[in-house]
Amino acid sequence: MKKFYLFLMGTMMATAASAQKMQAVQPSWELYSAPSVSKPMKAASLEGTDIWGYFTKESLVGETSIGLVGMGQAGEVMAGFLVPCNGLTKGAKVQGVRVPIALATSISEAELRFYKLDAKTLLASKTLDVSKLNNGFNDVVLDEPLEITEDFYAALDMVTTGTSDEAKYPILFDGSTLVENSLVVFGTGDYAGEVMDYGTQFGAFIMQLYLSDLNLNGYDFTLNDFSGYTEVKGEGTANVTYVANTETAVNEVSYTVSVAGGEPVEYTTSLSVSKGLNRSGSFPVTFTAPEEGGNYTVEVTITKVNGSAENVKCNVGKGSFANFSRLVKRPVVMEEMTGTGCPWCTRGIAGMEKCRATFGDDFIGIAYHLYNNTDPMYPSAYPKLGMTGAPSCILNRSGEIIDPYYGVGEDILDDVREYLKVPAYVEVDAEAAYQNEDRTYVDVTANVKAIIPGTYEMVYELVADGLTGASFLQYNNYASYTTAQAGVSADDPLAVFCKGGELGKSPCKPIFNDVSIAASYVSNISKGGKLTFAAVDEEKTGIYSLKMPVKANLLNAIKDANYDVYAVVLAIGADKQVVGAKRVKVELPAGIHEITASDNAVEVARYTLDGRQISAPVAGVNVIRMSDGTCRKELVK
């Protein structure tokens, strides 16, 4: 059983009398018994309606992106979404609501409300009989249909009791759908009329509406953007996803494909789409990559449905592709938001360690201790990447915020492996050395060779391993859980933080690695400059001096024997993603000697290649973590 806790930095207006931190939790799938997650039976007055909502699925089964949001305590909370009055919905009627409930026994009061955009004027409401609510979806028929004549809010007001996660976090959301106004939280009482949009931060509220009289005239396809990479002159493939509104069933579509601005070529494929609203799916597209390396576009448009172009509407699905003349492995950079005051961030420490032990030099970790400014490792310069909760991370600056231990699904290692499949756009090599004997500056030289021509922003970071000290104490909620309760095995990297583990207390004193201590950022802008390449294999050099931190407690930790300082160089592409990276150890200037010789380093942890911590050598390749922060591999026969 996986439980996902996210602690947020920001605050929201409260639904009670004072502002509190908004929090999220991943529910146990045991919440949804088979009767609760099966497709609901529609009441007679809902027959012939279509389901409308930002969450378009008809079941919660297998939806790993579903989570719970709340205020961290039982009480009143009201959430909903904006219902637009547009060409599809204008004149349609709301006949009922599919109400999602996390834990029915925790609900003491519940009411459906439909507000004008002032969030105060009621258009309609219906009090729910809480004794009849079930976990999962509940179909509720309105006393009178509500005609859609203007934009409005649909909301569910709940009062919860108890101490369970489901009582404290009663709002079900879909983390895979990040759309404005798809999850709004309303103020109640003195805060009535105030609305906070969390749709792009958490995801879409899972409540849905039953609508009749929709304007389903023809075939309306919305194609989503897509991306990928190819080798020059090679065959490219793309899986184009869509959402469709169709007046009849679809069994065949024709579509055009234009590569790099070329003449569109039409193809026909079988496609099974049932009649109705928000029908989602995908179809494969194949094409030949251009002869020259670089970036190019692939545009796809559906032109015919069931052999006819009549009443077919479709946007242009735009694909962005990189065309490689040669393939070079691109390291995966994990940038994590963490902090000593975040009690769940021990999970992030374990996730970072697991990735580093598994992938070695193919993984670069950067931990920003931003959760609490009392953290001795709180950085003075850092990028603003959109992470507002901890622990959370972004891989290669994709923009997708995920858990640093579980990733998108159950294991961050799976996510890193997927990112490793994408080649580097540039090759990066680097050197770094202290500028002088007092070690106040580190000079970094980055040698960059283009594989895909373009302009790349250069980012320079310093990270430190092996940081510890009297004030370096990490709060740890896992100390209250056994490994069985936390759902981890005894050799899992997280196990040491659980009850009975070596670090199974709160606060605990781990060794902090991959800590960001300096960066080329000033007011969220990297001062590392940009490098522009006009041709494949063109080479250029970037140079930057990073100032070492000045905080006494951090400097003292860095001066201890068990540490290493590394320089990390990132090349950022036009889409703001990391397209090449390098991590190198900072060298000492002439005349300076290491504080502790590497011969004194001892083994502190041992892992298998899949990241499992082991207590003794096992047959195969073992990854050994040394006390000086380095890793080495050992073949055990």
C-alpha positions as CSV (number, residue, x, y, z in Angstrom):
1,M,0.0,0.0,0.0
2,K,1.4,3.3,-1.1
3,K,0.7,6.5,0.9
4,F,1.9,9.8,-0.6
5,Y,2.2,12.8,1.7
6,L,3.0,16.3,0.4
7,F,3.8,19.2,2.6
8,L,3.2,22.6,1.1
9,M,5.1,25.8,1.5
10,G,2.3,28.2,0.5
11,T,-0.9,29.0,2.4
12,M,-4.5,29.4,1.1
13,M,-7.4,31.3,2.5
14,A,-9.0,29.1,5.1
15,T,-12.4,27.5,5.0
16,A,-12.5,28.0,8.7
17,A,-11.4,31.0,10.8
18,S,-7.6,31.0,10.1
19,A,-5.2,30.3,7.3
20,Q,-3.7,26.8,7.2
21,K,-1.4,24.9,4.9
22,M,-3.1,23.0,2.1
23,Q,-1.9,19.4,2.0
24,A,-2.4,16.3,-0.1
25,V,-2.3,12.6,0.5
26,Q,-2.4,9.5,-1.8
27,P,-5.3,7.3,-0.6
28,S,-5.1,3.6,0.0
29,W,-6.8,1.7,-2.9
30,E,-8.5,-0.3,-0.2
31,L,-10.9,2.7,0.1
32,Y,-12.7,1.5,-3.0
33,S,-14.4,-1.8,-2.6
34,A,-15.6,-3.5,-5.8
35,P,-19.2,-2.2,-5.5
36,S,-17.9,1.4,-5.1
37,V,-15.6,1.4,-8.1
38,S,-17.8,-0.4,-10.6
39,K,-19.6,1.8,-13.2
40,P,-22.6,3.4,-11.4
41,M,-26.1,2.5,-12.4
42,K,-27.9,5.6,-13.7
43,A,-31.2,6.6,-12.2
44,A,-34.1,6.7,-14.6
45,S,-34.0,10.5,-14.9
46,L,-30.3,10.3,-15.9
47,E,-30.8,8.0,-18.8
48,G,-29.7,9.6,-22.0
49,T,-27.4,12.0,-20.3
50,D,-23.7,12.5,-20.9
51,I,-21.0,12.8,-18.2
52,W,-19.1,16.1,-18.2
53,G,-16.1,16.9,-16.0
54,Y,-12.4,17.6,-16.1
55,F,-12.0,14.0,-14.9
56,T,-13.4,12.1,-17.9
57,K,-13.1,8.5,-16.8
58,E,-16.0,6.4,-15.5
59,S,-14.1,4.5,-12.9
60,L,-11.5,5.0,-10.2
61,V,-10.0,1.5,-10.7
62,G,-6.3,1.6,-11.5
63,E,-6.1,5.4,-11.6
64,T,-2.7,5.9,-9.8
65,S,-2.8,9.6,-10.3
66,I,-5.8,10.0,-7.8
67,G,-5.0,11.7,-4.6
68,L,-6.7,13.5,-1.7
69,V,-6.5,17.2,-0.8
70,G,-7.6,18.9,2.4
71,M,-6.6,21.2,5.3
72,G,-4.9,18.6,7.4
73,Q,-7.7,18.5,9.9
74,A,-11.4,17.4,9.9
75,G,-13.9,20.2,9.4
76,E,-15.8,22.0,6.7
77,V,-14.4,22.2,3.2
78,M,-16.0,23.1,-0.1
79,A,-14.5,22.3,-3.5
80,G,-15.7,22.4,-7.1
81,F,-14.9,23.5,-10.6
82,L,-15.8,26.1,-13.2
83,V,-18.5,25.0,-15.7
84,P,-18.2,27.0,-19.0
85,C,-21.1,28.1,-21.0
86,N,-19.8,27.5,-24.6
87,G,-20.8,26.1,-27.9
88,L,-21.0,22.6,-26.5
89,T,-22.8,23.3,-23.2
90,K,-24.9,26.4,-23.8
91,G,-28.6,25.5,-23.3
92,A,-27.7,22.0,-21.9
93,K,-29.2,21.0,-18.6
94,V,-27.5,19.6,-15.5
95,Q,-29.7,16.6,-14.5
96,G,-27.5,15.1,-11.8
97,V,-24.0,14.9,-10.3
98,R,-21.6,12.0,-9.8
99,V,-20.2,12.7,-6.3
100,P,-16.8,11.3,-5.3
101,I,-16.5,10.3,-1.6
102,A,-13.2,9.1,0.0
103,L,-14.7,7.8,3.2
104,A,-18.5,8.0,3.6
105,T,-18.4,7.3,7.4
106,S,-16.4,10.5,8.0
107,I,-19.0,12.7,6.3
108,S,-21.5,14.3,8.8
109,E,-23.0,16.8,6.4
110,A,-22.9,17.2,2.6
111,E,-24.5,19.6,0.1
112,L,-24.3,20.2,-3.7
113,R,-24.2,23.9,-4.6
114,F,-24.2,25.8,-7.9
115,Y,-22.9,29.4,-7.7
116,K,-22.7,32.3,-10.0
117,L,-19.1,33.5,-10.6
118,D,-19.3,35.8,-7.5
119,A,-19.2,32.5,-5.5
120,K,-22.0,33.8,-3.3
121,T,-25.2,33.8,-5.4
122,L,-26.8,30.4,-5.4
123,L,-28.3,29.1,-8.6
124,A,-29.4,25.8,-7.1
125,S,-28.5,23.4,-4.2
126,K,-29.3,20.0,-2.9
127,T,-28.7,18.5,0.5
128,L,-27.3,14.9,0.5
129,D,-28.5,12.1,2.7
130,V,-25.1,11.2,4.2
131,S,-26.5,7.8,5.5
132,K,-26.8,6.7,1.8
133,L,-23.3,7.8,0.7
134,N,-20.8,5.1,-0.3
135,N,-17.0,5.2,-0.8
136,G,-16.2,6.1,-4.4
137,F,-18.8,7.4,-6.9
138,N,-22.4,8.3,-5.9
139,D,-25.0,9.3,-8.4
140,V,-27.3,12.2,-7.3
141,V,-30.3,13.4,-9.2
142,L,-31.2,17.1,-8.9
143,D,-34.7,18.0,-7.9
144,E,-34.9,20.3,-10.9
145,P,-32.7,20.4,-14.0
146,L,-30.3,23.4,-14.1
147,E,-30.0,25.0,-17.5
148,I,-26.6,26.3,-18.5
149,T,-27.0,29.9,-19.6
150,E,-23.8,31.4,-18.1
151,D,-20.4,30.3,-16.6
152,F,-20.9,29.0,-13.1
153,Y,-19.3,27.0,-10.3
154,A,-20.4,23.5,-9.3
155,A,-19.3,22.7,-5.7
156,L,-19.5,20.0,-3.1
157,D,-19.6,21.2,0.5
158,M,-18.6,18.6,3.1
159,V,-18.2,18.5,6.9
160,T,-16.0,15.7,8.0
161,T,-15.2,14.2,11.4
162,G,-12.5,11.9,12.7
163,T,-8.7,11.6,12.5
164,S,-8.3,9.4,9.4
165,D,-6.6,10.8,6.3
166,E,-9.9,10.7,4.4
167,A,-11.5,12.9,7.1
168,K,-8.7,15.5,6.9
169,Y,-8.2,15.3,3.1
170,P,-11.7,14.7,1.7
171,I,-11.3,16.2,-1.8
172,L,-10.5,13.6,-4.5
173,F,-8.4,15.0,-7.4
174,D,-6.8,13.6,-10.6
175,G,-3.1,14.7,-10.6
176,S,-2.7,13.9,-14.3
177,T,-5.1,16.7,-15.4
178,L,-3.6,20.1,-14.6
179,V,-6.1,22.6,-15.9
180,E,-7.1,26.1,-14.6
181,N,-10.3,26.2,-12.5
182,S,-10.6,22.4,-12.6
183,L,-10.2,22.3,-8.8
184,V,-11.3,25.4,-6.8
185,V,-11.6,25.7,-3.1
186,F,-14.2,28.0,-1.7
187,G,-14.2,30.1,1.5
188,T,-17.0,29.5,3.9
189,G,-18.4,31.6,6.7
190,D,-16.6,34.9,7.0
191,Y,-14.6,33.9,3.8
192,A,-17.7,33.3,1.6
193,G,-17.1,34.6,-1.9
194,E,-13.4,33.9,-1.9
195,V,-12.1,31.3,-4.4
196,M,-8.7,29.7,-4.7
197,D,-7.7,27.9,-7.9
198,Y,-5.6,24.8,-7.3
199,G,-6.3,23.1,-10.7
200,T,-2.8,23.6,-12.1
201,Q,-1.1,22.8,-8.7
202,F,-2.8,19.5,-7.7
203,G,-5.1,18.5,-10.6
204,A,-8.8,18.2,-11.4
205,F,-11.6,17.6,-8.9
206,I,-13.1,14.2,-9.7
207,M,-16.8,15.3,-9.4
208,Q,-18.7,15.0,-12.7
209,L,-22.0,16.3,-14.0
210,Y,-24.8,14.5,-15.9
211,L,-25.8,16.7,-18.8
212,S,-28.7,16.5,-21.3
213,D,-29.3,18.4,-24.5
214,L,-25.6,18.9,-25.3
215,N,-24.8,20.4,-28.7
216,L,-23.3,17.3,-30.2
217,N,-23.4,18.2,-33.9
218,G,-20.8,16.4,-35.9
219,Y,-17.3,15.2,-34.9
220,D,-15.1,17.5,-32.8
221,F,-11.6,16.2,-32.2
222,T,-9.0,17.8,-30.0
223,L,-5.5,16.5,-30.6
224,N,-2.9,16.9,-27.8
225,D,0.6,18.1,-28.5
226,F,3.3,15.4,-28.6
227,S,7.1,15.2,-28.8
228,G,9.9,12.8,-29.4
229,Y,13.2,12.3,-31.1
230,T,14.5,10.6,-34.3
231,E,17.7,9.7,-36.1
232,V,18.3,11.4,-39.4
233,K,16.6,9.6,-42.3
234,G,15.1,7.2,-39.8
235,E,11.5,6.2,-39.2
236,G,9.8,8.3,-36.6
237,T,6.7,7.2,-34.6
238,A,4.3,9.1,-32.5
239,N,1.2,8.2,-30.4
240,V,-1.3,11.0,-30.9
241,T,-3.8,11.3,-28.1
242,Y,-7.2,12.9,-28.5
243,V,-10.5,13.9,-26.8
244,A,-13.6,13.7,-29.0
245,N,-17.2,14.7,-28.9
246,T,-19.1,12.6,-31.5
247,E,-22.8,12.5,-32.6
248,T,-22.5,8.9,-33.8
249,A,-20.0,6.1,-33.4
250,V,-16.7,6.4,-35.3
251,N,-15.0,3.4,-36.9
252,E,-12.5,5.0,-39.3
253,V,-10.7,8.3,-39.5
254,S,-8.4,9.9,-42.2
255,Y,-5.7,12.3,-41.1
256,T,-2.8,14.3,-42.7
257,V,0.8,14.4,-41.6
258,S,3.1,17.2,-42.4
259,V,6.9,16.8,-41.5
260,A,9.1,19.8,-41.1
261,G,6.6,22.1,-42.9
262,G,6.3,19.8,-45.9
263,E,3.3,18.9,-48.0
264,P,0.6,17.1,-45.9
265,V,0.2,13.4,-46.7
266,E,-3.2,11.7,-45.9
267,Y,-3.6,8.3,-44.3
268,T,-6.6,6.3,-43.1
269,T,-6.8,4.1,-40.1
270,S,-9.4,2.2,-38.1
271,L,-10.5,3.9,-34.9
272,S,-13.2,2.8,-32.6
273,V,-14.9,5.8,-30.8
274,S,-18.3,5.5,-29.2
275,K,-21.0,8.2,-29.5
276,G,-20.9,10.8,-26.8
277,L,-18.8,13.4,-24.9
278,N,-15.2,13.4,-23.9
279,R,-14.3,10.2,-25.7
280,S,-10.5,9.8,-25.3
281,G,-8.0,7.6,-27.1
282,S,-5.0,7.6,-29.4
283,F,-3.8,6.5,-32.8
284,P,-0.2,5.8,-34.1
285,V,1.5,8.0,-36.7
286,T,4.6,7.0,-38.6
287,F,6.8,9.3,-40.8
288,T,10.3,9.6,-42.2
289,A,12.7,12.0,-40.3
290,P,14.5,14.8,-42.3
291,E,18.0,14.3,-43.6
292,E,19.5,17.1,-41.5
293,G,20.0,17.1,-37.8
294,G,18.2,19.6,-35.6
295,N,14.7,20.4,-34.4
296,Y,11.6,20.0,-36.6
297,T,7.8,19.8,-36.3
298,V,5.3,17.1,-37.2
299,E,1.7,18.3,-37.6
300,V,-1.3,16.0,-37.6
301,T,-5.0,16.9,-38.5
302,I,-8.0,14.6,-38.7
303,T,-9.8,15.4,-42.0
304,K,-12.5,12.7,-42.4
305,V,-14.7,10.6,-40.1
306,N,-16.2,7.4,-41.5
307,G,-15.1,8.4,-44.9
308,S,-16.7,11.9,-44.9
309,A,-15.3,15.3,-44.3
310,E,-18.7,16.7,-43.4
311,N,-19.1,18.3,-39.9
312,V,-15.5,17.3,-38.9
313,K,-13.7,19.7,-36.6
314,C,-10.1,19.2,-35.5
315,N,-7.3,21.3,-34.3
316,V,-3.7,20.8,-35.6
317,G,-1.9,18.4,-33.3
318,K,1.7,19.7,-33.1
319,G,4.6,17.5,-32.5
320,S,8.1,18.7,-31.6
321,F,11.0,16.4,-32.5
322,A,14.8,16.5,-32.3
323,N,16.7,14.8,-35.1
324,F,20.0,13.4,-34.1
325,S,23.0,12.7,-36.3
326,R,24.4,10.6,-33.4
327,L,23.1,9.4,-30.0
328,V,24.8,10.4,-26.8
329,K,23.5,9.5,-23.4
330,R,22.0,12.4,-21.4
331,P,22.3,12.2,-17.6
332,V,19.1,12.7,-15.7
333,V,19.1,15.6,-13.3
334,M,16.8,15.4,-10.3
335,E,16.2,18.8,-8.6
336,E,14.4,18.2,-5.3
337,M,12.6,20.5,-2.9
338,T,13.3,19.3,0.7
339,G,14.1,20.6,4.1
340,T,15.1,19.5,7.6
341,G,11.7,20.8,9.0
342,C,9.7,18.6,6.5
343,P,8.9,15.4,8.4
344,W,8.3,13.4,5.2
345,C,11.4,14.5,3.4
346,T,13.4,11.5,4.7
347,R,11.6,9.8,1.8
348,G,13.3,12.2,-0.6
349,I,16.7,11.5,1.0
350,A,16.2,7.8,0.4
351,G,14.9,8.3,-3.2
352,M,17.9,10.4,-4.1
353,E,20.3,7.9,-2.6
354,K,18.5,5.0,-4.4
355,C,18.9,6.8,-7.8
356,R,22.5,7.6,-7.3
357,A,23.4,4.1,-6.2
358,T,21.5,2.6,-9.2
359,F,22.6,4.9,-12.0
360,G,26.0,6.3,-10.9
361,D,27.2,9.1,-13.2
362,D,24.0,8.9,-15.3
363,F,22.2,10.5,-12.4
364,I,22.8,14.0,-11.0
365,G,21.0,15.0,-7.8
366,I,20.5,18.6,-6.6
367,A,18.7,19.1,-3.3
368,Y,17.3,22.5,-2.5
369,H,16.7,22.9,1.2
370,L,13.9,25.4,0.8
371,Y,11.1,24.0,3.0
372,N,12.1,26.0,6.1
373,N,14.5,29.0,6.2
374,T,15.9,27.8,9.5
375,D,17.5,24.9,7.7
376,P,21.3,25.2,8.0
377,M,21.4,24.3,4.3
378,Y,18.9,26.9,3.1
379,P,20.4,28.2,-0.2
380,S,21.0,31.8,-1.0
381,A,20.6,31.3,-4.8
382,Y,18.3,28.8,-6.5
383,P,15.9,28.5,-9.5
384,K,12.2,28.8,-9.0
385,L,10.9,25.7,-10.6
386,G,7.3,25.7,-9.4
387,M,7.7,23.2,-6.6
388,T,5.6,24.5,-3.6
389,G,5.5,21.2,-1.7
390,A,8.1,18.9,-0.1
391,P,9.3,16.4,-0.8
392,S,8.9,16.9,-4.5
393,C,11.2,16.9,-7.5
394,I,11.5,17.6,-11.2
395,L,13.5,15.5,-13.6
396,N,15.5,17.3,-16.3
397,R,13.3,20.4,-15.8
398,S,10.4,18.7,-17.6
399,G,7.9,20.8,-15.6
400,E,6.3,17.7,-14.2
401,I,6.4,17.7,-10.4
402,I,6.6,14.2,-8.9
403,D,7.6,12.4,-5.8
404,P,11.3,11.9,-5.3
405,Y,10.9,8.4,-4.0
406,Y,7.8,7.0,-5.7
407,G,8.0,9.0,-8.9
408,V,4.8,9.0,-11.0
409,G,3.9,5.5,-10.1
410,E,5.5,3.3,-7.5
411,D,9.3,3.8,-8.0
412,I,11.3,6.8,-9.0
413,L,13.8,4.5,-10.7
414,D,11.2,3.8,-13.4
415,D,10.9,7.5,-14.2
416,V,14.7,8.0,-14.4
417,R,15.0,5.0,-16.8
418,E,12.4,6.6,-19.1
419,Y,14.3,10.0,-19.1
420,L,17.5,8.1,-19.8
421,K,16.0,7.0,-23.1
422,V,16.1,10.5,-24.5
423,P,19.6,11.4,-25.9
424,A,21.6,14.6,-25.1
425,Y,21.2,17.6,-27.3
426,V,24.8,18.7,-26.4
427,E,27.8,17.0,-25.0
428,V,29.1,18.7,-21.8
429,D,32.5,18.3,-20.3
430,A,33.7,20.4,-17.4
431,E,36.5,21.2,-15.0
432,A,36.2,22.9,-11.6
433,A,38.8,24.2,-9.1
434,Y,39.0,26.5,-6.1
435,Q,40.1,29.9,-7.3
436,N,42.5,30.4,-4.4
437,E,43.7,28.9,-1.1
438,D,41.0,30.5,1.0
439,R,38.3,28.5,-1.1
440,T,35.9,31.5,-1.4
441,Y,35.3,30.9,-5.1
442,V,35.1,28.0,-7.5
443,D,36.0,28.5,-11.1
444,V,34.0,26.3,-13.6
445,T,34.9,25.8,-17.2
446,A,32.3,24.0,-19.4
447,N,33.3,22.7,-22.8
448,V,30.1,22.1,-24.9
449,K,29.7,20.4,-28.3
450,A,26.4,20.7,-30.2
451,I,24.5,17.6,-31.3
452,I,21.4,19.6,-32.1
453,P,22.2,23.2,-33.1
454,G,20.5,25.9,-31.1
455,T,20.9,28.4,-28.2
456,Y,21.3,26.9,-24.8
457,E,21.2,28.6,-21.4
458,M,24.1,27.7,-19.1
459,V,23.5,27.0,-15.4
460,Y,26.2,26.4,-12.9
461,E,25.6,24.8,-9.4
462,L,27.7,23.7,-6.5
463,V,26.5,20.7,-4.5
464,A,28.1,19.2,-1.4
465,D,28.1,15.6,-0.1
466,G,28.6,14.4,3.5
467,L,27.2,17.4,5.3
468,T,26.5,16.9,9.0
469,G,26.7,18.8,12.3
470,A,24.9,19.6,15.5
471,S,22.3,21.7,13.8
472,F,21.8,19.3,10.9
473,L,18.8,17.5,12.3
474,Q,16.1,16.1,10.1
475,Y,12.5,15.6,11.3
476,N,11.2,12.2,10.4
477,N,7.6,11.0,10.5
478,Y,8.6,7.6,9.3
479,A,9.9,6.9,12.8
480,S,6.3,6.3,13.8
481,Y,5.9,3.5,11.3
482,T,7.3,0.0,11.0
483,T,8.6,-1.0,7.6
484,A,5.5,-3.1,7.2
485,Q,3.2,-0.1,7.9
486,A,5.2,2.1,5.6
487,G,5.0,-0.6,2.9
488,V,8.8,-1.0,2.4
489,S,11.0,-4.1,2.7
490,A,13.8,-4.3,5.3
491,D,16.5,-3.7,2.6
492,D,14.7,-0.7,1.2
493,P,16.7,2.6,1.5
494,L,13.7,4.1,3.3
495,A,13.8,1.3,6.0
496,V,16.6,3.0,8.0
497,F,14.2,5.9,8.8
498,C,11.4,3.6,10.0
499,K,10.7,2.5,13.5
500,G,13.6,0.4,14.7
501,G,15.9,1.5,11.9
502,E,19.3,3.1,12.4
503,L,17.7,6.6,11.8
504,G,14.3,5.7,13.1
505,K,13.7,8.6,15.4
506,S,12.6,12.2,15.0
507,P,14.6,14.3,14.7
508,C,17.3,12.1,13.3
509,K,20.8,12.9,12.0
510,P,21.4,11.6,8.5
511,I,24.3,12.5,6.3
512,F,23.1,15.0,3.7
513,N,24.3,14.6,0.2
514,D,23.7,16.4,-3.1
515,V,23.0,19.7,-1.2
516,S,22.9,22.8,-3.3
517,I,25.2,25.3,-1.7
518,A,25.7,27.9,-4.5
519,A,24.3,28.6,-8.0
520,S,24.5,31.0,-10.9
521,Y,21.0,32.4,-10.2
522,V,20.1,35.9,-9.3
523,S,16.4,36.6,-8.9
524,N,15.6,33.4,-10.7
525,I,17.8,34.3,-13.7
526,S,20.9,32.3,-14.4
527,K,23.9,34.6,-15.0
528,G,25.8,31.7,-16.6
529,G,25.2,33.2,-20.1
530,K,24.0,31.5,-23.3
531,L,25.9,29.5,-26.0
532,T,24.6,29.5,-29.6
533,F,25.5,26.8,-32.0
534,A,24.9,27.1,-35.7
535,A,26.1,23.6,-36.8
536,V,26.4,20.0,-35.5
537,D,29.6,19.3,-33.6
538,E,30.4,23.0,-33.2
539,E,32.2,23.6,-29.9
540,K,32.1,26.5,-27.4
541,T,33.3,27.1,-23.9
542,G,31.4,28.7,-21.0
543,I,33.2,30.0,-17.8
544,Y,31.7,31.0,-14.5
545,S,32.9,31.7,-10.9
546,L,30.7,30.4,-8.1
547,K,30.9,32.0,-4.6
548,M,31.1,29.6,-1.8
549,P,28.5,30.0,1.0
550,V,29.2,32.3,3.9
551,K,26.9,30.9,6.6
552,A,29.1,29.8,9.5
553,N,27.3,26.5,10.3
554,L,27.3,25.5,6.6
555,L,30.9,26.4,6.2
556,N,31.9,24.4,9.3
557,A,30.1,21.4,7.8
558,I,31.9,21.8,4.5
559,K,35.2,22.0,6.3
560,D,34.7,18.7,8.0
561,A,36.7,15.7,6.8
562,N,33.7,13.8,5.3
563,Y,32.6,15.9,2.4
564,D,33.1,16.6,-1.3
565,V,32.1,19.6,-3.3
566,Y,31.0,19.1,-6.9
567,A,30.3,21.5,-9.7
568,V,27.2,20.7,-11.8
569,V,26.8,22.3,-15.3
570,L,23.4,22.2,-17.0
571,A,22.6,23.2,-20.6
572,I,19.0,24.3,-20.8
573,G,17.2,24.2,-24.2
574,A,14.5,26.5,-25.7
575,D,11.8,24.5,-24.0
576,K,13.6,25.1,-20.6
577,Q,14.4,21.4,-20.2
578,V,17.9,20.1,-19.4
579,V,19.4,18.8,-22.6
580,G,22.9,18.1,-21.3
581,A,24.7,18.0,-18.0
582,K,27.9,17.1,-16.2
583,R,28.9,16.7,-12.6
584,V,32.6,17.0,-11.7
585,K,34.5,17.1,-8.4
586,V,36.0,20.5,-7.5
587,E,39.8,20.2,-7.5
588,L,42.2,21.9,-5.1
589,P,44.5,24.6,-6.4
590,A,48.3,23.9,-6.6
591,G,49.8,23.6,-3.1
592,I,46.6,22.5,-1.3
593,H,46.2,18.9,-0.2
594,E,43.1,16.9,0.7
595,I,42.1,17.1,4.3
596,T,41.5,13.3,4.4
597,A,43.1,10.9,2.0
598,S,40.7,8.8,0.0
599,D,42.4,5.7,1.4
600,N,40.7,6.5,4.7
601,A,37.2,6.2,3.2
602,V,35.2,3.2,4.4
603,E,32.1,1.5,3.2
604,V,28.9,2.9,4.7
605,A,26.2,1.3,2.5
606,R,25.9,-1.3,-0.2
607,Y,23.2,-1.6,-2.9
608,T,22.2,-3.9,-5.8
609,L,21.9,-2.3,-9.2
610,D,18.1,-1.9,-8.8
611,G,18.7,0.3,-5.7
612,R,18.0,-2.3,-2.9
613,Q,20.2,-1.8,0.1
614,I,21.9,-5.0,1.2
615,S,23.7,-5.8,4.4
616,A,26.3,-8.1,2.9
617,P,27.8,-8.8,-0.6
618,V,25.5,-10.7,-3.0
619,A,26.4,-12.3,-6.3
620,G,26.5,-9.8,-9.2
621,V,27.4,-6.1,-9.4
622,N,27.2,-4.3,-6.0
623,V,27.2,-0.5,-5.7
624,I,29.2,0.6,-2.6
625,R,28.7,4.0,-1.0
626,M,31.9,5.2,0.7
627,S,32.1,7.6,3.7
628,D,33.6,10.3,1.5
629,G,30.5,10.4,-0.6
630,T,31.8,8.5,-3.6
631,C,30.4,5.4,-5.1
632,R,32.1,2.4,-6.7
633,K,31.0,-0.8,-8.2
634,E,32.2,-4.3,-7.2
635,L,31.7,-7.6,-9.0
636,V,30.8,-10.3,-6.5
637,K,31.1,-13.9,-7.8
